[in-house]
Amino acid sequence: MSAAELDALALEALGSGVVSSQELADGFANAVWRLELEDGRAVVLKAGPPPGLRLLTYERNLLRTEAMVYHLAEPAGLPMPRLIHVAFDDPRLDGDYLILSALDGVPWNRASLTPAEEGELRFELGRHLAALHAIPGSDVYGYPYAGLTGPTWREAFLVMIGAMLDDAVHYGTPLPASIVEIAGLVHTNAAALDEVTVPALVHFDVWPGNVFLTPDKRIQALIDHERAFWGDPLADFVTPTIFGELREDDPLVTGYRSAGALLDLTGGAVTRMALYRVYLYLILLVENGPRQYPEESYARIRDLATQALARSLDVLRSRRPQPGPGLRV
């Protein structure tokens, strides 16, 4: 958008013109600007892609999902920017946009922290995740605004991962196993998903770049809620342990439980965690199709995701139910 277009939009939406603007180029899903307004406020304008642009299937109406999270999470006291204005199907942008309060903190992944400070932040993040997962609001599972839902978590997750595998076929994504084998491993382990009987609001993108810190190294805000879905709270422990494993002694787990939330990491949870890791690593690999990341920055992520996906598939191979006597498979 031009400076004049940004000024006109802010004036209409917020009643104040733009003094200066800066486009923030860190993200790939939306266009984002930081605006300094004539009334002294600093805000962030987040504009979604036009409806006709092909993205991953689950990314339809991303900003409508994000607006939903802000409306539901603000009363719960979650630390996050304030949603100031929202507009859907705006003709000037040919899509949706949000205006949020600007943050003055620094992303966790850009902060200089000691191991002790890292542990304290993970404990604090665990408590915030517990509050997020306690928010009621849905009687279906999955991504309501993307049309990927189901009446049970098993049905919704199979729809979600099926859509991701369809996207992998569309974009010709190289994977460490065939689409048929991946789908088979997911389906043969899907009974573990029936342990989830209440839909929780899951962020599913809680990596340090989406957590802002205050100058005294406390959590100021969780951002980028557009990938949230209704599902298993356990899934929110995948991105904070990306390319690794979740351990009982992780301060993230301790903080979560200290807030009164239940978290079992044994039995079927092992299978469910592997399923969610498969889903996350598929996203990291398939999204390069529409994103076309710069090779020099993406190569490392692609290698790590490919290796981690292969390991997670091995877990599913080891966990799938074995046929009993006389059972043909």
DRENPAKE-443519 format. One line per field, with one value per residue (C-alpha): residue number from 1; x, y, z negated. Coordinates in nm, 3 decimals, padded with zeros to 5 digits. Layout:
BEGIN
num: NUM/...
px: X/...
py: Y/...
pz: Z/...
! end
This chain:
BEGIN
num: 1/2/3/4/5/6/7/8/9/10/11/12/13/14/15/16/17/18/19/20/21/22/23/24/25/26/27/28/29/30/31/32/33/34/35/36/37/38/39/40/41/42/43/44/45/46/47/48/49/50/51/52/53/54/55/56/57/58/59/60/61/62/63/64/65/66/67/68/69/70/71/72/73/74/75/76/77/78/79/80/81/82/83/84/85/86/87/88/89/90/91/92/93/94/95/96/97/98/99/100/101/102/103/104/105/106/107/108/109/110/111/112/113/114/115/116/117/118/119/120/121/122/123/124/125/126/127/128/129/130/131/132/133/134/135/136/137/138/139/140/141/142/143/144/145/146/147/148/149/150/151/152/153/154/155/156/157/158/159/160/161/162/163/164/165/166/167/168/169/170/171/172/173/174/175/176/177/178/179/180/181/182/183/184/185/186/187/188/189/190/191/192/193/194/195/196/197/198/199/200/201/202/203/204/205/206/207/208/209/210/211/212/213/214/215/216/217/218/219/220/221/222/223/224/225/226/227/228/229/230/231/232/233/234/235/236/237/238/239/240/241/242/243/244/245/246/247/248/249/250/251/252/253/254/255/256/257/258/259/260/261/262/263/264/265/266/267/268/269/270/271/272/273/274/275/276/277/278/279/280/281/282/283/284/285/286/287/288/289/290/291/292/293/294/295/296/297/298/299/300/301/302/303/304/305/306/307/308/309/310/311/312/313/314/315/316/317/318/319/320/321/322/323/324/325/326/327/328/329
px: 00.000/00.114/00.160/-00.158/-00.356/-00.228/-00.316/-00.670/-00.729/-00.604/-00.805/-01.125/-01.066/-00.904/-00.982/-00.615/-00.381/-00.038/00.280/00.516/00.495/00.731/00.659/00.762/00.897/00.955/00.637/00.525/00.151/00.032/00.145/00.229/00.302/00.389/00.213/00.290/-00.031/-00.092/-00.256/00.063/-00.041/00.169/-00.027/00.029/-00.178/-00.198/-00.350/-00.438/-00.382/-00.661/-00.917/-00.823/-00.455/-00.363/-00.211/-00.215/-00.569/-00.569/-00.462/-00.798/-00.928/-00.621/-00.702/-01.056/-00.904/-00.669/-00.954/-01.144/-00.848/-00.820/-01.190/-01.178/-00.838/-00.848/-01.107/-00.887/-00.599/-00.358/-00.065/-00.102/-00.150/-00.488/-00.717/-00.823/-01.005/-01.103/-01.249/-01.336/-01.372/-01.244/-01.251/-00.938/-00.731/-00.933/-00.942/-00.931/-00.725/-00.664/-00.522/-00.339/-00.158/00.217/00.457/00.772/00.939/01.183/01.114/01.243/01.464/01.650/01.709/02.033/01.937/02.112/02.004/01.832/01.637/01.538/01.403/01.205/01.050/00.956/00.788/00.597/00.499/00.365/00.133/00.009/-00.060/-00.263/-00.477/-00.517/-00.630/-00.890/-01.080/-01.418/-01.586/-01.625/-01.828/-01.631/-01.267/-01.028/-01.012/-01.367/-01.278/-01.087/-01.369/-01.148/-01.351/-01.503/-01.733/-01.446/-01.077/-00.990/-01.216/-01.096/-00.726/-00.760/-00.928/-00.650/-00.361/-00.542/-00.563/-00.191/-00.104/-00.325/-00.127/00.198/00.076/-00.029/00.310/00.516/00.683/00.975/00.908/01.107/00.822/00.543/00.210/00.041/00.273/00.241/-00.139/-00.137/00.079/-00.145/-00.466/-00.336/-00.239/-00.546/-00.727/-00.500/-00.674/-00.996/-00.841/-00.922/-01.286/-01.303/-01.181/-00.917/-00.793/-00.444/-00.202/00.025/00.287/00.445/00.807/01.035/00.983/00.614/00.681/00.774/00.967/00.972/01.303/01.312/01.284/00.928/00.669/00.504/00.284/00.209/00.155/00.052/-00.255/-00.380/-00.279/-00.485/-00.727/-00.960/-00.806/-00.567/-00.376/-00.079/-00.028/00.089/00.402/00.529/00.648/00.824/01.024/01.058/01.311/01.352/01.153/00.932/01.067/00.908/01.171/01.108/01.010/00.738/00.571/00.627/00.473/00.175/00.100/00.158/-00.138/-00.360/-00.363/-00.332/-00.059/00.016/00.320/00.284/00.082/-00.132/00.021/00.343/00.151/-00.045/00.273/00.427/00.116/00.133/00.503/00.431/00.171/00.403/00.697/00.469/00.363/00.726/00.802/00.485/00.453/00.763/00.539/00.332/00.594/00.901/01.140/01.489/01.702/01.991/01.768/01.532/01.780/01.863/01.495/01.410/01.686/01.591/01.221/01.287/01.500/01.254/00.961/01.144/01.206/00.841/00.726/00.956/00.779/00.444/00.580/00.681/00.351/00.096/-00.123/-00.005/-00.256/-00.366/-00.397/-00.611/-00.642/-00.569/-00.437
py: 00.000/00.353/00.609/00.783/00.458/00.376/00.725/00.704/00.363/00.470/00.791/00.604/00.314/00.498/00.866/00.959/00.996/00.838/01.028/00.751/00.386/00.092/-00.236/-00.534/-00.804/-01.091/-01.282/-01.449/-01.509/-01.150/-00.797/-00.602/-00.234/-00.045/00.292/00.597/00.801/01.172/01.120/00.964/00.600/00.328/00.046/-00.254/-00.307/-00.669/-00.733/-01.080/-01.211/-01.169/-01.452/-01.585/-01.636/-02.004/-02.081/-02.396/-02.521/-02.458/-02.095/-01.982/-01.682/-01.667/-01.326/-01.429/-01.702/-01.450/-01.209/-01.495/-01.567/-01.201/-01.182/-01.501/-01.462/-01.099/-01.162/-01.448/-01.208/-01.362/-01.129/-01.012/-00.700/-00.530/-00.575/-00.221/-00.264/-00.549/-00.544/-00.836/-00.826/-00.470/-00.359/-00.144/-00.443/-00.708/-00.903/-00.884/-00.669/-00.618/-00.321/-00.407/-00.211/-00.203/-00.374/-00.215/-00.541/-00.768/-01.117/-01.398/-01.532/-01.198/-01.159/-01.240/-01.479/-01.699/-02.065/-01.968/-01.690/-01.929/-02.169/-01.896/-01.789/-02.144/-02.183/-01.859/-01.967/-02.294/-02.101/-01.887/-02.196/-02.341/-02.025/-02.038/-02.402/-02.328/-02.088/-02.233/-02.147/-02.427/-02.745/-02.856/-02.942/-02.811/-02.486/-02.342/-02.056/-02.285/-02.540/-02.816/-02.942/-03.252/-03.349/-03.543/-03.465/-03.779/-03.680/-03.320/-03.409/-03.658/-03.386/-03.140/-03.370/-03.497/-03.139/-03.095/-03.409/-03.287/-02.962/-03.163/-03.335/-03.003/-02.841/-03.152/-03.133/-03.376/-03.585/-03.863/-04.112/-04.151/-03.976/-04.316/-04.437/-04.117/-04.129/-04.496/-04.437/-04.151/-04.351/-04.664/-04.456/-04.232/-04.418/-04.239/-03.913/-04.038/-03.965/-03.597/-03.531/-03.150/-02.902/-02.661/-02.346/-02.433/-02.165/-02.412/-02.149/-02.077/-02.051/-01.780/-01.546/-01.521/-01.438/-01.077/-00.995/-00.689/-00.515/-00.713/-01.038/-01.134/-01.231/-00.918/-01.080/-01.385/-01.289/-01.441/-01.636/-01.694/-02.062/-02.149/-02.440/-02.623/-02.952/-03.124/-02.902/-03.140/-03.006/-02.672/-02.838/-02.922/-02.579/-02.486/-02.811/-02.803/-03.053/-03.193/-03.379/-03.278/-03.395/-03.420/-03.189/-02.910/-02.590/-02.550/-02.865/-02.759/-02.418/-02.569/-02.807/-02.538/-02.351/-02.650/-02.795/-03.169/-03.301/-03.672/-03.752/-04.131/-04.394/-04.256/-03.910/-04.041/-04.139/-03.814/-03.607/-03.794/-03.727/-03.355/-03.344/-03.510/-03.241/-02.954/-03.080/-03.131/-02.766/-02.652/-02.847/-02.794/-02.419/-02.359/-02.429/-02.111/-01.913/-01.977/-01.903/-01.776/-02.087/-01.955/-01.910/-02.203/-02.484/-02.543/-02.548/-02.787/-03.028/-03.014/-03.061/-03.351/-03.531/-03.460/-03.578/-03.905/-03.956/-03.887/-04.133/-04.392/-04.331/-04.396/-04.714/-04.837/-04.733/-04.863/-05.144/-05.494/-05.742/-06.011/-06.388/-06.450/-06.080/-06.002/-05.656
pz: 00.000/00.067/-00.208/-00.095/-00.107/-00.455/-00.573/-00.434/-00.588/-00.933/-00.922/-00.845/-01.087/-01.379/-01.327/-01.301/-01.007/-00.963/-01.046/-00.936/-00.828/-00.813/-00.640/-00.853/-00.625/-00.872/-00.785/-00.465/-00.518/-00.560/-00.477/-00.794/-00.862/-01.180/-01.174/-01.384/-01.409/-01.442/-01.783/-01.920/-01.902/-01.741/-01.579/-01.356/-01.042/-00.936/-00.592/-00.470/-00.118/00.138/00.129/00.472/00.392/00.354/00.014/-00.196/-00.249/-00.624/-00.564/-00.431/-00.628/-00.853/-00.996/-01.088/-01.302/-01.460/-01.535/-01.701/-01.928/-02.034/-02.117/-02.322/-02.489/-02.600/-02.877/-03.001/-03.059/-02.808/-02.734/-02.377/-02.166/-02.186/-01.888/-01.797/-01.467/-01.236/-00.884/-00.656/-00.278/-00.260/00.107/00.077/-00.032/00.150/-00.175/-00.554/-00.787/-01.159/-01.347/-01.669/-01.936/-01.866/-02.105/-02.245/-02.351/-02.173/-02.030/-02.250/-01.970/-01.953/-02.326/-02.505/-02.785/-03.037/-03.076/-03.403/-03.230/-02.950/-03.212/-03.387/-03.057/-02.966/-03.307/-03.247/-02.896/-03.036/-03.266/-02.976/-02.765/-03.052/-03.053/-02.675/-02.682/-02.950/-02.722/-02.618/-02.294/-02.041/-01.999/-01.692/-01.635/-01.373/-01.173/-01.153/-00.917/-00.680/-00.667/-00.810/-01.103/-01.257/-01.545/-01.706/-01.731/-01.534/-01.246/-01.244/-01.258/-00.974/-00.766/-00.857/-00.774/-00.465/-00.338/-00.407/-00.211/00.076/00.071/00.079/00.396/00.551/00.488/00.555/00.214/00.166/-00.147/-00.322/-00.267/-00.013/-00.060/-00.081/-00.357/-00.560/-00.534/-00.631/-00.939/-01.050/-01.006/-01.178/-01.483/-01.483/-01.763/-02.013/-01.916/-02.074/-02.415/-02.344/-02.432/-02.479/-02.213/-02.347/-02.178/-02.049/-01.924/-01.736/-01.653/-01.991/-01.890/-02.037/-01.741/-01.836/-02.202/-02.289/-02.606/-02.831/-02.919/-03.246/-03.046/-03.122/-02.860/-02.721/-02.456/-02.245/-01.880/-01.545/-01.649/-01.295/-01.287/-01.595/-01.590/-01.827/-01.934/-02.172/-02.420/-02.384/-02.031/-02.173/-02.309/-01.960/-01.843/-02.170/-02.134/-01.755/-01.613/-01.966/-02.229/-02.521/-02.857/-03.199/-03.349/-03.096/-03.284/-03.021/-03.158/-03.519/-03.459/-03.277/-03.563/-03.826/-03.676/-03.749/-03.395/-03.339/-03.112/-03.069/-02.857/-02.866/-02.680/-02.400/-02.446/-02.289/-01.976/-01.968/-02.004/-01.710/-01.501/-01.577/-01.495/-01.161/-01.095/-01.191/-00.985/-00.686/-00.719/-00.727/-00.411/-00.209/-00.275/-00.066/00.234/00.211/00.013/00.232/-00.054/00.031/00.069/-00.138/-00.443/-00.389/-00.317/-00.684/-00.789/-00.507/-00.612/-00.979/-00.902/-00.665/-00.923/-01.205/-00.992/-00.920/-01.295/-01.379/-01.114/-01.273/-01.604/-01.437/-01.280/-01.624/-01.787/-01.538/-01.671/-01.586/-01.441/-01.681/-01.606/-01.304/-01.218/-00.856/-00.766
! end
